[in-house]
Structure formats: C-alpha cells, structure tokens
Amino acid sequence: MFKKVLEAKSQQRLSGADRKKLKRTVKERFRHISDADIDSLLPPKVDVTVSKYPNRVLVYGLEGDCPLIFDIDGRGMEIFPTVYALWKVQDLLPAFVLKGGEVSRFVLGGADLMFPGIQIPAEGLPSFSAGEPWVVKVPGNPAPIAVGTTTMSSTEALKAGLRGKALKINHYYRDTLWESAENCYVPNAGFLEDVVFEDPALFSTSQASDSHEDDASVGQGNASNNEEIEDAPNGKNIPSIAHPSCTKETVVTTDITEQMATAMGDMQVVENASEAELNVDNQHSLSVEDVDALLEGCLLQALHTTVLDKDLPMPGSTLWSGHVLPCRPSGVTLDIKKSSYKKLSKWLQSKSSSGLISVKEDKHKKEVTLFSVNRNHQDYTSFKPEKRKVKQSMNDVVSERQSNKILDVAEVYKPSVQVNPVFASVGADTGKLYTAPEASQVVFEYVEKENLVKPSNKSIVVLDAMLCDALFKGAIKKGSMYPTEIHKKELGLTFINRMQSHHIVTRGSDSVVRKGALKPIQIMTERRQGNKKVTKLSGVESFLIDAEALASELQKKFACSTTIAELPGKKGLEVLVQGGVIDDLARHLVEQYGIQKRYIEVLDKTKK
C-alpha cells in the first residue's frame, strides 16, 4: 500500500470533536488498548493532524512528529497503527513471530507474510478470524516490523496444512509511510537497513524466556543457509512447520564436536562445517569465559577480513550483524547475553578501553559507533585470521565495487547517408563507430586522395561534388549558392556534424552504446509539506549506476531516508533523498563515481 511515493493532497489539524471521534474509533478497533495507551499515542494537549492522500488513505499523527494511525478507506472501518505507534505500545495487537531474522527481508521487500515463515508456538497455532489486524515480529526483538490483515481464519489455515498467505501486509518498516516522518528512527539496534534481527541490548530475566530466545537465535543463525526459507514469499517447496522441540533431537557426530572444540580453543573460524545441526544443549554448556573468548576471536577475525577503514565510522549493530556474526564457527550460536558483558555496547566499550578499537556512544540514540581500528595493537598483530573462501569472495566484491566506480565516457559518431560516399571512397567501414579524430582523418584522406587542396593557399580545400553534397546537401536553403571552398579548420567539424552522434559509457567491465548525446544527471531540490525539503536525482542509469544501490549508499552517507520511484511516462528510476543535500549529492557523484560536472544539472527550487 505504501510501496510507492504518494504526496498528501492536504493536511490539517483535527478539531476537538474529530479528535474525540478518533479516540473512540481506536478504542473500538483495538479492544485491548487501555486509556493510558491511548493517551500515550494521542496526548491530550498535543495537536493531531490528518493528511489526505489521493488513494483515500488518511494518516493521523502528532504535529511535527511521526505518523501514528492510518485509515485505509477513509471511513474509520479499517484503521491500523503505524510501526511508530506499535513501538510505543508494543502489545497493541497480537503478533505472528517469524522463524528467524532472515525471513524479515521478504516482509521488508514488500511481500505478504506466508504461513511457512511463521514460528508456531509449542501450544499450537493461536485462534484468529479472517480480516483481523495482526502484526509481525522477529524472534528476540519486541518491536513489530509490519502490520496487516489475516487472509483466513486459524481453522482454515489448519485445513490448508499451514500453507499459503497468512497476512496481507498493509504497512512495514522502511516503506514510504515510515519514511514520511520528519525524523525517521528505529526502536533498537536490531533494525538494520533491509533486515531486522534480535535486539543485541535485550536480555531476558527468567530462564523460560532465555530458552525461548536461544531457540529463536538458533533459527536466526541458520536462516542464511536455509534454502527453504528463500521460497517463503511464494509459499512453495516448503515442508510443513516442525514442532520447535524437534530441533533438540538432532544427532551430533563426533567430528562435529571435535571441530567445535578446536574452534573454541584456537579462536579461529572453521572453514567448512558439517551439514548436520549442532545440539542446542551444547550451547548451554559453554561457560561465560568460553563465550567471551569466542567473541574475541570473531571480532579479530572480522577486523582482519571484512572491516575496512574506508567503511568507518560504522554503527555497532552493523558491526555485530554484518561482520562479527558471520565469523562465528558454523553451527555455533553467538549470544552476547551469554557473555560477561551482557550488552553489545558494554562489550565494544571494553575493547575500546583496551585500545584495540575506538568507539563512541550516542546517548540519544543509545547506539555505539565504531570509529577506528588500532591495527598495531598486540591482539590484532598476534592474531592469525582463518582464510575462508567466503571472505575471499567478499574481497572480490569489494574490488569489483571499486572498479565499477571507474567511469569512461566517449563521444562517437556513425556515418550517415550524407557522408557514406566519402567513407566508401577511401575504403572505410560505414557501419563502424568513429571518434572525432578518426572521422576527421577520413575526410582528410579523401581530400588528399582527390588532391582537393588549393595550390595557391594550402589552408583551403576545394569542394568537389561528392564532398560538397556530404557537407552541405540539405543544409543549404533553396536558391542559395553552394560553397566551392572550405577552410581546413572548419572541414573536420562540419564533416562530424553531418554524422550520427552516439556515446559509449564504460564502468568497470560494463559498457553500453547509445544513440544521441549523453543526457546529464538531474539533481533538483524542492519543498514539500511546509518547510520539509526533498532532493530528487534522476538519469543515473545512463552512467551505469544502479539506482537502488545508490539510494542505499546515500542513506548511509547522509543519515536520512531515501526512496526509489518510477519516472512518470519515462524509462528509468528517480531517487528521492530526504533533506536539501543538493550540493553534497553533486559532490558525491563527482568524487565517488567519476562523473564530470558538465554531466550534472543542478536546480534548487527552494530558493526564492
């Protein structure tokens, strides 16, 4: 519903009567909500605004704050909380829990929730009816990631063998409704750019919840290698959901146990693990000292292999999920809560105190950021990283990305009908593309072959019938006299202008030839909804730049939300960047992608 960018037609404050009506509707729709929860969502002394969209959707929110409630039909019959509201009141609606964090990629990609991707509790599938509002959560993370409507009842789902679509997603984290907030934020460090994992800062206080989170963490650790989950959005080729207790019946071979013991002792990552799963009970047998040592080894492995200085500063959550976790031994669950540090921030600050890394904590966002790595530290220099094929392939990807930023633009020309006789006369290929110097050389070869240089003035070329037609036929008005001579300085340029213009764009190993002149990239900043600015970027495909990858890159660089939209009536995509970053964006294209300034058009509509 909010996959594409939609601009609000109007926005206004709610009157007192409409405000009371909205509160009544919320209480009727969400029967488990308390008066205190309603006041936390819609405080009594704060103005509430409503935005009307072309598709009849109404979005309610606090003035100058995040959207909280949206009404699909505009009549109050189908209202839903946004993820911002769900993060304030996390138990507002019943929730389906995913099998693992990796499954969230499909939901955040715009797919509906399928039954094979849901974790079924030990007591069985909860009871629900078709058309009920439910939310989606990730194991180990209390903050919902999406909200939608059930497509069938629990009885119908059991009859269908727990296959097919469970929830029609209406709104999810990182869609355009989430990005419409003035200041987009995430509730915890488990929320990454395109996936959500468990919250590293959260640890349970009871043995029962610990057991539940361990099961979810094991599912998360194996999700990236589980080919069955990749088909979850389509609901095909996925076996029936197994009872969670079945994982404890997995048989562990002696070789696997020895591999795990070796990895724990040497603090190096095992290159290849057996396909059999490790027994979950073995994870509970690890002492706190063992987990601390495993954390140390995984961090050093990551600093040696995947954490590059050019990628710094790096959020602690990115370091954990994108670098440290992939370095753990296969089949081993790395749980920060089982260590002596308990929290990711405390662990990183401890390593910063030892001098290995340098970190800084944002008290407002409660996020620790990695700023630098001391590669002369004794722990770093004495550690011998394990050489793994996976890491080597990641280095290849980095090298490929660097080579893909090398841009080469060449203007070339193809012989046209007018100049074809000249090319044929000197034996040149009329189907070939020529650079400007090569095309000029062809016409001067013809001049030399036909001996057209004026004897009395070597800088003048006498035009014969063929050369005169090639240069001026169709370009001279009727009744005007055709030139009989032309200066050598004008000959080459006039000849080239009679050819068909093309351009070749090369970036790394990719190259493309297009007809016509190269169209520049357009960067435009305009004002939306009061004082809010948005910067539009279009035409990057002409320079072999992937719009989606660029949007993700700009989001990290400028710490703002980005959106991809299709250009109306045109081929190509448009990147929308929140805020007025027009100059910084142009500079980024020049420095990082090698685009010359003459190929960038800048327009700031916010200036009067």
C-alpha positions as CSV (number, residue, x, y, z in Angstrom):
1,M,0.0,0.0,0.0
2,F,2.9,2.4,0.8
3,K,5.5,0.9,-1.6
4,K,5.4,3.9,-3.9
5,V,5.7,7.6,-3.0
6,L,2.5,9.4,-2.6
7,E,2.1,13.1,-1.9
8,A,-0.6,14.2,0.5
9,K,-3.3,16.4,-1.1
10,S,-3.9,18.3,2.1
11,Q,-3.0,18.4,5.8
12,Q,-5.0,19.9,8.6
13,R,-5.4,19.9,12.3
14,L,-8.2,17.9,13.9
15,S,-10.9,19.7,15.8
16,G,-11.8,18.7,19.3
17,A,-14.9,16.7,18.1
18,D,-12.9,14.9,15.5
19,R,-10.2,14.2,18.0
20,K,-12.7,12.5,20.4
21,K,-14.1,10.6,17.5
22,L,-10.7,9.3,16.5
23,K,-10.1,8.1,20.1
24,R,-13.4,6.3,20.2
25,T,-12.6,4.6,16.8
26,V,-9.2,3.5,18.1
27,K,-10.7,2.0,21.3
28,E,-13.3,0.1,19.3
29,R,-10.8,-1.2,16.7
30,F,-8.2,-2.2,19.3
31,R,-10.2,-3.6,22.2
32,H,-7.2,-4.5,24.3
33,I,-5.9,-0.9,24.4
34,S,-6.1,1.0,27.7
35,D,-6.9,4.6,28.2
36,A,-3.3,5.2,29.2
37,D,-2.1,3.7,25.9
38,I,-4.5,5.9,24.0
39,D,-3.1,9.0,25.9
40,S,0.4,7.9,25.1
41,L,-0.4,7.7,21.4
42,L,-2.6,10.8,21.3
43,P,-1.7,13.1,24.2
44,P,-4.5,15.4,25.3
45,K,-2.6,18.7,24.9
46,V,-0.8,18.0,21.6
47,D,-2.3,18.9,18.2
48,V,-3.2,15.9,16.0
49,T,-3.0,16.3,12.2
50,V,-4.6,14.3,9.4
51,S,-3.1,14.0,5.9
52,K,-5.4,13.1,3.0
53,Y,-3.9,11.1,0.1
54,P,-5.2,10.6,-3.5
55,N,-5.9,6.9,-2.8
56,R,-8.4,8.0,0.0
57,V,-6.0,7.0,2.8
58,L,-6.0,9.2,5.9
59,V,-2.9,9.3,8.0
60,Y,-3.1,10.7,11.6
61,G,-0.1,11.9,13.6
62,L,1.1,14.4,16.1
63,E,2.0,17.7,14.6
64,G,5.7,17.7,13.7
65,D,6.1,14.1,14.8
66,C,5.8,10.6,13.3
67,P,2.6,9.2,11.7
68,L,0.7,7.0,14.2
69,I,-2.5,5.8,12.6
70,F,-3.7,5.3,9.0
71,D,-7.2,4.7,7.7
72,I,-7.3,2.7,4.5
73,D,-10.8,3.5,3.3
74,G,-11.1,6.9,5.0
75,R,-14.3,6.0,6.8
76,G,-12.8,4.6,10.1
77,M,-13.7,1.0,9.2
78,E,-10.2,-0.2,8.6
79,I,-7.7,1.7,10.7
80,F,-4.2,0.4,11.6
81,P,-1.4,1.6,13.8
82,T,1.9,2.5,12.1
83,V,5.1,0.9,13.2
84,Y,5.9,4.1,15.2
85,A,2.7,3.6,17.2
86,L,3.5,-0.1,17.6
87,W,6.9,0.8,19.0
88,K,5.2,3.0,21.6
89,V,2.6,0.4,22.5
90,Q,4.2,-2.9,21.5
91,D,1.3,-5.2,22.7
92,L,-1.4,-3.2,20.9
93,L,-2.1,-6.1,18.5
94,P,-1.5,-9.9,18.5
95,A,1.7,-10.9,16.7
96,F,3.0,-13.5,14.4
97,V,6.7,-14.3,15.1
98,L,8.9,-15.2,12.2
99,K,11.1,-18.3,12.1
100,G,14.2,-16.1,12.1
101,G,15.5,-12.6,11.3
102,E,16.4,-13.5,7.7
103,V,12.7,-14.0,6.9
104,S,12.2,-10.3,7.6
105,R,14.0,-9.5,4.4
106,F,10.9,-10.7,2.4
107,V,8.5,-8.7,4.5
108,L,10.6,-5.5,4.2
109,G,10.8,-6.2,0.5
110,G,7.1,-5.8,0.2
111,A,6.0,-9.4,0.3
112,D,3.0,-10.7,2.2
113,L,3.6,-13.0,5.2
114,M,3.3,-16.7,4.4
115,F,2.5,-19.4,6.9
116,P,5.8,-21.4,6.2
117,G,7.7,-18.4,7.5
118,I,5.9,-18.2,10.9
119,Q,7.2,-19.8,14.1
120,I,4.4,-21.9,15.5
121,P,4.3,-22.0,19.4
122,A,4.5,-25.2,21.3
123,E,0.8,-24.9,22.3
124,G,-0.1,-24.7,18.6
125,L,-1.5,-22.0,16.2
126,P,-3.4,-19.3,18.1
127,S,-7.0,-18.7,17.3
128,F,-8.0,-15.9,14.9
129,S,-10.5,-15.0,12.3
130,A,-10.1,-13.7,8.8
131,G,-9.8,-9.9,8.4
132,E,-8.2,-9.3,11.9
133,P,-5.3,-6.9,12.3
134,W,-2.1,-8.6,13.3
135,V,1.5,-7.5,13.5
136,V,4.8,-9.2,12.6
137,K,7.7,-9.6,15.0
138,V,11.2,-11.1,14.8
139,P,12.4,-13.6,17.4
140,G,14.3,-11.8,20.2
141,N,13.0,-8.3,19.2
142,P,9.9,-7.0,20.9
143,A,9.3,-4.2,18.3
144,P,7.0,-5.1,15.5
145,I,8.2,-4.7,11.9
146,A,4.9,-4.8,10.0
147,V,1.1,-4.7,10.4
148,G,-1.6,-6.3,8.2
149,T,-4.8,-8.3,7.9
150,T,-5.3,-12.0,8.2
151,T,-6.4,-13.6,5.0
152,M,-8.1,-16.7,6.6
153,S,-9.1,-18.0,10.0
154,S,-6.9,-20.3,12.1
155,T,-9.3,-23.2,11.3
156,E,-9.0,-22.6,7.6
157,A,-5.2,-22.4,7.9
158,L,-5.0,-25.8,9.7
159,K,-7.2,-27.3,7.0
160,A,-4.8,-25.9,4.4
161,G,-1.8,-27.5,6.1
162,L,-0.4,-24.1,7.2
163,R,0.4,-23.2,3.7
164,G,-0.4,-20.1,1.7
165,K,-0.7,-16.4,2.7
166,A,-1.2,-15.7,6.4
167,L,-1.2,-11.9,6.5
168,K,-1.7,-9.3,3.8
169,I,0.8,-6.6,4.8
170,N,-0.5,-3.1,4.7
171,H,2.4,-1.2,6.2
172,Y,6.0,-2.2,7.2
173,Y,9.3,-0.7,8.4
174,R,11.1,1.3,5.7
175,D,8.1,1.8,3.4
176,T,7.1,5.3,2.3
177,L,4.8,5.8,5.3
178,W,7.7,5.1,7.6
179,E,9.9,7.5,5.6
180,S,7.3,10.3,5.7
181,A,8.2,11.0,9.3
182,E,10.2,14.2,9.8
183,N,12.9,12.3,11.7
184,C,12.8,8.6,10.9
185,Y,14.2,6.4,13.7
186,V,14.4,2.8,14.7
187,P,13.5,1.4,18.1
188,N,16.7,-0.7,18.7
189,A,19.9,-1.8,17.2
190,G,18.3,-4.9,15.7
191,F,16.7,-2.8,13.0
192,L,19.1,-2.7,10.1
193,E,18.7,-1.3,6.5
194,D,16.9,-4.2,4.9
195,V,16.6,-6.8,7.6
196,V,15.7,-7.0,11.3
197,F,17.4,-9.2,13.9
198,E,17.1,-9.7,17.6
199,D,17.9,-6.7,19.8
200,P,21.5,-7.1,21.0
201,A,20.8,-4.9,24.0
202,L,17.9,-7.0,25.2
203,F,18.5,-10.0,27.6
204,S,15.9,-11.9,29.5
205,T,15.5,-12.1,33.2
206,S,14.0,-15.5,33.5
207,Q,15.1,-19.0,32.4
208,A,12.0,-19.6,30.4
209,S,12.4,-16.5,28.3
210,D,16.1,-17.3,27.9
211,S,15.2,-20.7,26.5
212,H,12.8,-19.2,24.0
213,E,15.3,-16.6,22.8
214,D,18.0,-19.3,22.4
215,D,15.7,-21.2,20.1
216,A,15.0,-18.0,18.1
217,S,18.7,-17.2,17.9
218,V,19.5,-20.7,16.6
219,G,16.8,-20.2,13.9
220,Q,18.3,-16.9,13.0
221,G,21.9,-18.2,12.8
222,N,20.8,-21.0,10.3
223,A,18.4,-18.8,8.3
224,S,21.1,-17.6,5.9
225,N,21.9,-21.2,4.9
226,N,18.4,-22.4,4.7
227,E,17.3,-22.6,1.1
228,E,13.7,-23.4,2.2
229,I,13.1,-20.0,3.7
230,E,14.1,-18.3,0.5
231,D,10.9,-19.5,-1.1
232,A,8.8,-18.3,1.8
233,P,7.1,-15.4,0.0
234,N,5.8,-17.7,-2.6
235,G,4.8,-20.4,-0.2
236,K,6.2,-23.1,-2.5
237,N,8.6,-26.1,-1.9
238,I,8.5,-25.6,1.8
239,P,7.8,-28.5,4.2
240,S,5.3,-28.4,7.0
241,I,6.3,-26.5,10.1
242,A,8.0,-28.7,12.6
243,H,7.4,-28.6,16.3
244,P,10.2,-26.4,18.0
245,S,11.2,-29.3,20.3
246,C,12.2,-31.3,17.2
247,T,15.5,-29.4,17.0
248,K,16.7,-30.9,20.2
249,E,16.5,-34.4,18.7
250,T,19.3,-33.6,16.2
251,V,22.1,-36.2,16.4
252,V,25.6,-34.7,16.7
253,T,28.5,-36.6,15.2
254,T,31.9,-36.9,16.9
255,D,33.6,-35.0,14.1
256,I,31.3,-32.0,14.6
257,T,32.0,-31.9,18.3
258,E,35.8,-32.0,17.7
259,Q,35.5,-29.2,15.1
260,M,33.6,-27.1,17.6
261,A,36.1,-27.8,20.4
262,T,39.0,-26.9,18.1
263,A,37.4,-23.7,17.0
264,M,36.7,-22.7,20.6
265,G,40.3,-23.5,21.6
266,D,42.2,-21.8,18.8
267,M,39.7,-18.9,18.4
268,Q,39.6,-19.3,14.7
269,V,36.7,-19.8,12.4
270,V,36.1,-23.3,11.0
271,E,36.3,-23.2,7.2
272,N,33.7,-25.8,6.5
273,A,31.3,-27.3,9.0
274,S,29.2,-30.4,8.6
275,E,25.7,-30.0,7.3
276,A,24.3,-31.6,10.4
277,E,23.0,-29.2,13.1
278,L,24.7,-28.8,16.4
279,N,22.8,-29.8,19.5
280,V,21.2,-26.8,21.2
281,D,22.1,-28.2,24.6
282,N,25.8,-27.8,23.8
283,Q,25.3,-24.1,23.6
284,H,24.1,-24.0,27.2
285,S,27.2,-25.9,28.3
286,L,29.5,-23.1,27.2
287,S,30.9,-21.1,30.1
288,V,30.9,-17.4,30.3
289,E,34.7,-17.4,29.7
290,D,34.2,-19.5,26.6
291,V,31.7,-17.1,25.1
292,D,34.0,-14.2,25.9
293,A,36.8,-15.9,24.1
294,L,34.6,-16.7,21.2
295,L,33.5,-13.1,20.9
296,E,37.2,-12.0,21.0
297,G,38.1,-14.4,18.2
298,C,35.1,-13.4,16.0
299,L,35.9,-9.7,16.4
300,L,39.5,-10.1,15.5
301,Q,38.6,-12.3,12.5
302,A,36.2,-9.6,11.3
303,L,38.7,-6.8,11.8
304,H,41.2,-8.7,9.7
305,T,38.9,-9.7,6.9
306,T,35.8,-7.6,6.4
307,V,36.0,-4.4,8.5
308,L,37.8,-1.9,6.2
309,D,39.0,1.6,7.2
310,K,37.1,3.2,4.4
311,D,33.8,1.9,5.8
312,L,34.3,3.6,9.1
313,P,32.6,5.0,11.1
314,M,30.3,2.0,11.4
315,P,27.3,1.5,13.7
316,G,27.8,-1.1,16.3
317,S,24.7,-3.0,15.2
318,T,26.2,-3.2,11.6
319,L,29.5,-4.5,13.0
320,W,27.7,-7.1,15.0
321,S,25.2,-8.5,12.4
322,G,27.3,-7.9,9.2
323,H,30.8,-8.7,10.4
324,V,31.1,-10.4,13.8
325,L,28.2,-12.9,13.5
326,P,29.3,-14.2,10.0
327,C,32.7,-15.0,11.6
328,R,31.4,-17.4,14.2
329,P,32.0,-21.1,13.7
330,S,29.3,-22.8,11.6
331,G,26.5,-24.2,13.8
332,V,27.5,-22.1,16.8
333,T,25.1,-19.6,18.3
334,L,26.9,-16.4,19.3
335,D,24.8,-14.8,22.0
336,I,26.1,-11.6,23.6
337,K,23.7,-12.2,26.5
338,K,25.7,-15.3,27.5
339,S,28.9,-13.4,27.9
340,S,30.1,-11.4,30.9
341,Y,29.3,-8.2,29.1
342,K,25.6,-8.9,28.6
343,K,25.2,-5.9,26.2
344,L,26.8,-5.1,22.8
345,S,27.6,-1.6,23.9
346,K,29.5,-2.7,27.1
347,W,31.5,-5.2,25.1
348,L,32.6,-2.7,22.4
349,Q,33.4,-0.1,25.1
350,S,35.5,-2.7,26.8
351,K,37.5,-3.3,23.6
352,S,37.9,0.4,23.2
353,S,39.3,0.7,26.7
354,S,42.0,-1.9,25.8
355,G,43.0,0.2,22.8
356,L,42.0,-2.3,20.1
357,I,39.2,-0.1,18.7
358,S,37.8,3.4,19.2
359,V,34.1,3.7,19.8
360,K,31.7,6.5,20.8
361,E,28.2,6.1,22.3
362,D,25.3,8.3,21.2
363,K,23.4,8.8,24.4
364,H,20.3,10.0,22.5
365,K,20.1,7.1,20.1
366,K,21.7,4.6,22.5
367,E,23.9,3.4,19.7
368,V,27.6,2.7,19.9
369,T,29.6,3.6,16.7
370,L,33.0,2.1,15.7
371,F,35.3,5.0,14.6
372,S,38.7,3.4,14.1
373,V,40.7,0.2,14.5
374,N,44.2,0.1,16.0
375,R,45.9,-2.3,13.6
376,N,49.2,-2.0,15.5
377,H,47.6,-3.4,18.7
378,Q,49.2,-6.5,20.1
379,D,46.0,-8.5,20.0
380,Y,45.5,-7.6,16.3
381,T,49.0,-8.3,15.1
382,S,49.3,-11.6,17.1
383,F,46.0,-13.0,15.7
384,K,46.2,-15.1,12.6
385,P,42.9,-14.9,10.7
386,E,41.5,-18.0,9.1
387,K,41.5,-17.8,5.3
388,R,38.0,-18.7,4.1
389,K,36.5,-18.8,0.6
390,V,33.6,-16.7,1.8
391,K,35.8,-13.9,2.9
392,Q,37.9,-14.1,-0.2
393,S,34.7,-13.7,-2.3
394,M,33.7,-10.7,-0.2
395,N,37.1,-9.1,-1.0
396,D,36.4,-9.8,-4.7
397,V,33.1,-8.0,-4.3
398,V,34.9,-5.0,-2.8
399,S,37.4,-4.9,-5.6
400,E,34.6,-5.2,-8.1
401,R,32.8,-2.3,-6.5
402,Q,35.9,-0.2,-6.7
403,S,36.4,-1.0,-10.4
404,N,32.7,-0.3,-11.1
405,K,33.3,3.3,-9.9
406,I,35.8,4.0,-12.7
407,L,33.8,5.8,-15.4
408,D,34.8,6.5,-19.0
409,V,32.5,8.4,-21.4
410,A,33.4,8.6,-25.1
411,E,31.5,10.5,-27.8
412,V,31.5,8.6,-31.1
413,Y,29.9,9.1,-34.4
414,K,28.3,6.8,-37.0
415,P,28.5,7.6,-40.8
416,S,25.1,8.9,-42.1
417,V,23.7,8.7,-45.6
418,Q,25.2,12.1,-46.5
419,V,28.8,11.1,-45.7
420,N,28.7,7.4,-46.6
421,P,30.1,8.1,-50.2
422,V,33.2,9.7,-48.7
423,F,33.8,6.8,-46.4
424,A,33.3,4.3,-49.2
425,S,35.7,6.2,-51.4
426,V,38.6,5.8,-49.0
427,G,37.6,2.2,-48.1
428,A,36.4,3.0,-44.6
429,D,33.7,0.9,-42.9
430,T,30.4,2.7,-42.9
431,G,28.9,0.5,-40.2
432,K,31.6,1.4,-37.6
433,L,31.6,4.0,-34.9
434,Y,34.3,6.6,-35.1
435,T,35.7,9.1,-32.6
436,A,36.0,12.7,-33.7
437,P,39.7,12.5,-34.6
438,E,39.1,9.3,-36.6
439,A,36.2,10.8,-38.5
440,S,38.3,13.9,-39.4
441,Q,41.1,11.7,-40.6
442,V,38.7,10.0,-43.1
443,V,37.7,13.3,-44.7
444,F,41.3,14.5,-44.9
445,E,42.3,11.2,-46.5
446,Y,39.6,11.8,-49.1
447,V,40.9,15.4,-49.7
448,E,44.4,14.0,-50.2
449,K,43.2,11.2,-52.4
450,E,41.3,13.6,-54.7
451,N,44.0,16.3,-54.4
452,L,41.5,19.0,-53.3
453,V,43.9,21.3,-51.6
454,K,44.0,24.7,-53.3
455,P,47.5,25.2,-54.8
456,S,47.6,28.9,-54.1
457,N,46.5,28.5,-50.5
458,K,47.3,25.3,-48.7
459,S,44.8,26.0,-45.9
460,I,41.8,26.0,-48.3
461,V,40.1,22.8,-49.6
462,V,38.3,23.0,-52.9
463,L,35.0,21.1,-52.8
464,D,34.1,18.6,-55.5
465,A,30.6,17.4,-56.0
466,M,30.8,14.4,-53.6
467,L,32.4,16.4,-50.7
468,C,30.1,19.3,-51.3
469,D,27.0,17.1,-51.0
470,A,28.4,15.4,-47.9
471,L,28.9,18.7,-46.2
472,F,26.0,20.9,-47.3
473,K,23.3,18.9,-49.2
474,G,20.0,19.5,-47.4
475,A,21.6,22.2,-45.1
476,I,21.6,25.0,-47.7
477,K,18.4,26.8,-48.3
478,K,16.8,26.5,-51.8
479,G,18.0,29.2,-54.1
480,S,21.3,29.8,-52.2
481,M,24.6,29.1,-53.8
482,Y,26.6,26.0,-52.5
483,P,30.1,26.9,-51.3
484,T,33.0,25.9,-53.5
485,E,35.7,26.1,-50.9
486,I,36.1,25.5,-47.1
487,H,38.9,26.2,-44.7
488,K,40.7,23.2,-43.3
489,K,39.9,24.3,-39.7
490,E,36.1,24.1,-40.5
491,L,36.3,20.9,-42.6
492,G,36.6,18.4,-39.8
493,L,33.9,19.9,-37.6
494,T,31.5,20.3,-40.4
495,F,32.0,16.8,-41.5
496,I,31.5,15.4,-38.0
497,N,28.3,17.4,-37.6
498,R,26.9,15.6,-40.6
499,M,27.3,12.2,-38.8
500,Q,25.0,10.5,-36.3
501,S,26.0,11.2,-32.7
502,H,26.4,8.3,-30.3
503,H,28.1,7.9,-26.9
504,I,29.8,5.0,-25.1
505,V,29.7,4.7,-21.4
506,T,32.1,2.3,-19.7
507,R,32.2,1.5,-16.0
508,G,34.4,-1.4,-14.9
509,S,33.6,-4.4,-17.1
510,D,30.2,-3.0,-18.2
511,S,29.9,-0.9,-21.4
512,V,26.9,0.4,-23.3
513,V,26.5,2.3,-26.6
514,R,23.5,4.6,-27.0
515,K,22.3,6.8,-29.8
516,G,22.4,10.6,-29.4
517,A,24.2,12.8,-27.0
518,L,24.7,11.7,-23.4
519,K,21.9,13.2,-21.2
520,P,23.2,14.7,-17.9
521,I,22.1,13.6,-14.4
522,Q,19.5,16.0,-13.0
523,I,19.5,16.9,-9.3
524,M,16.6,19.0,-8.1
525,T,15.6,20.1,-4.6
526,E,12.1,21.2,-3.8
527,R,10.0,22.0,-0.8
528,R,7.2,19.7,0.4
529,Q,4.7,20.0,3.3
530,G,5.7,23.2,4.8
531,N,9.4,23.5,5.3
532,K,10.3,19.9,4.5
533,K,12.8,19.5,1.6
534,V,13.4,16.6,-0.7
535,T,16.2,16.2,-3.3
536,K,15.4,14.3,-6.5
537,L,18.0,12.5,-8.5
538,S,17.3,11.1,-12.0
539,G,19.3,9.9,-15.0
540,V,21.9,7.8,-13.2
541,E,21.1,4.7,-15.3
542,S,22.8,6.5,-18.3
543,F,26.1,6.3,-16.4
544,L,25.6,2.6,-15.4
545,I,24.8,3.4,-11.8
546,D,22.3,1.2,-10.1
547,A,19.6,3.5,-8.6
548,E,18.7,1.2,-5.7
549,A,22.3,0.6,-4.7
550,L,22.9,4.4,-4.9
551,A,19.8,5.1,-2.7
552,S,21.1,2.7,-0.1
553,E,24.6,4.3,-0.2
554,L,23.1,7.8,0.1
555,Q,21.0,6.8,3.0
556,K,24.1,5.8,5.0
557,K,26.2,8.7,3.9
558,F,23.6,11.5,4.6
559,A,21.9,9.6,7.5
560,C,18.5,10.2,6.0
561,S,15.7,8.2,4.4
562,T,15.8,7.5,0.6
563,T,13.1,6.3,-1.7
564,I,13.0,4.8,-5.3
565,A,10.2,5.9,-7.6
566,E,9.4,5.3,-11.3
567,L,9.6,8.3,-13.5
568,P,6.1,9.0,-14.9
569,G,5.9,8.4,-18.7
570,K,9.6,7.7,-18.9
571,K,12.0,4.9,-18.6
572,G,14.2,4.9,-15.5
573,L,14.1,5.5,-11.8
574,E,14.2,8.5,-9.6
575,V,16.0,8.6,-6.2
576,L,14.4,10.8,-3.6
577,V,16.6,11.8,-0.7
578,Q,15.1,13.5,2.4
579,G,16.5,16.9,3.0
580,G,18.3,19.6,0.9
581,V,21.5,17.8,0.1
582,I,21.8,19.1,-3.5
583,D,25.4,20.3,-3.3
584,D,26.7,17.3,-1.2
585,L,25.0,14.9,-3.6
586,A,26.6,16.5,-6.7
587,R,30.0,16.4,-5.0
588,H,29.5,12.7,-4.1
589,L,28.7,11.8,-7.7
590,V,31.9,13.6,-8.8
591,E,34.2,12.1,-6.2
592,Q,32.8,8.6,-5.9
593,Y,31.6,7.9,-9.4
594,G,33.9,10.0,-11.6
595,I,31.1,12.0,-13.2
596,Q,32.3,15.2,-14.7
597,K,30.5,18.4,-13.6
598,R,29.3,19.1,-17.1
599,Y,27.2,16.0,-16.9
600,I,25.3,17.2,-13.8
601,E,22.4,19.6,-13.9
602,V,21.6,21.2,-10.6
603,L,18.3,23.0,-9.8
604,D,17.2,24.3,-6.4
605,K,13.5,25.2,-6.4
606,T,13.6,26.1,-2.7
607,K,15.4,29.4,-3.3
608,K,13.3,32.4,-4.0
